[in-house]
Amino acid sequence: MVSPKMHLLTHIFPALGLMSLIAIGTTRSYASEDAPVPPPFEAERYRPLWEKSPFTLASAEVIETANFADEYSIVSMSRVDDRHYVGLMNKSTQQRIT
């Protein structure tokens, strides 16, 4: 019995290689060196895209928000067995949280 990996290597990859060689050969036979090359577009054509692209993000406004951690201070830390404990204190009300 042939393993799935061996089947992939021996049957599918050579077929893909053969198909790509056929595709390259057919495109080369249709390409003519005498075919005219179209002129390039003017750069002005792309100016609207440069100035207002749908793919670029507008710069986001930074909004300052109150951080809850500004109101608290760490007053104690301890470890009992495998558990860690932290004590916090509210700076404005002096209330302690364990």
C-alpha positions, 0 to 999 in steps of 0.5 A: 500500500502506498502512503499518502505522502508518497502518492502526493510526491509521485503522482501530483507534483510531477503532474503539476510540473508538466502542466506548468511547462505546458502553460509556459510553452503555450504563452511563449508561442503566443507572445510575439516580439513584434507586438507593440507595447502600449504607452504608459498611463500619465501619473495624473491618472493615479492622483485621486488614489494617492490623495484619498485611498480606500486602503489607507486608514485615517489617523485616529484621534487619541481620546484620553480616558480615565484609568481606574489604576490611577485611583489605586495604590498597591499597599501590600503583597503576600504569598500564602502557600501557592496563592498570591494576594495583593492589597490595594488602597483607593487614594481618595477614600483611603478604602483598602481592598484585599 
